[in-house]
């Protein structure tokens, strides 16, 4: 069964494992088509929800302020009731770069009932821009821990304009320096691609939709048409919920990888990654016990049966069973290799998927346990429960 599933995934599941849907590769193909709008670049406003981001906001904000974008570009930083030095650091950074006219700071209000924190912060950013009687062509929704390549905005807008896209999103390169990051972070991206094959996300004929919240460019008119940010006010997985709302209205979306835009968020120990995954894993399963059981059984069959078969074959000196198990493990490694290559790690990491899958199963079960105990999902010190 494991062999059949892996062959199906490799051959028929949207080519998710190849990692070819990459803006850094796709953009040069459309760069020569930009003459249609070169004389008037669209107006873009970035909205950055920031809650206790003092350690990373300087690098993140600097990367936005240094964007090589010929059109009008401004930033609204929404202070989501930070208790650290996020805003003073942001102000100092902007002053040092002599860009005070580009940064606008909006003081976050108390979280209303029925809203999730990050979505509420983004909504306040949209309201702030609207209050200035400004109607930008695009919103760039990004996090306070993302460091953007200086050409990123120009690429995003250029790609959206030429391809007539309503939403463009990038899965930024997550930090991968510590042992636990090397073991678990590339797999996080791999599992995300398997859950939402990018080729299918980008295909208007397919219903599947997804986005990555660290970097989303969306047309203002499109956002207004779907009901604004309020349309996803109670969504814990806000990025994918936004993409689903957009695609459901027959708008075109695009999701891809990038190696030039990076996340500054450190995950130096197992606990930090565990908490990040467990925060939304059970939400991905729609809080369903049956889906949880199915997911656990599926992960065991898919990722653990081959090393178990290899061990059994060695113990009982069965060459056929050992080769069968090793062959499936090799298929796994082949599927994982493009992701490992993206993160510039040794190919030997490809063979760690069984261990990784076992840990992710435990994280998923723990996510369900926390939900059942009423501990909910935690984001920056806020605890959320499933909305009624």
Secondary structure, 3 states (H helix, E strand, C coil): CHHHHHHHHHHHCCCHHHCCCEHHHHHHHHHHHHHHCCCCCCCEEEEEEECCCCCCHHHHHHHHHCCCCCCCEEEEEEECCCCCCHHHHHHHHHHHCCCCCCEEEEECCCCCCCCCHHHHHHHHHHHHHHHCCCCCCEEEEEECCEECCCCHHHHHHHHHHHHCCCEEEEEEECCCCCHHHHHHHHHHHHHHHHHCCHHHHCCCCCCCCCCCCCEEEEEHHHHHHCCCHHHHCCCCCHHHHHHHHHHHCCCCEEEEEEEEEEECCCCCCHHHHHHHHHCCHHHHCCCCHHHHHHHHHHHHHHHHHHHHHHHHHHHCCCHHHHHHHHHHHHHHHHHHHHHHHHCCCCHHHHHHHHHHHHHHHHHHHHHHHHHHCCCCEEECCEEECCCC
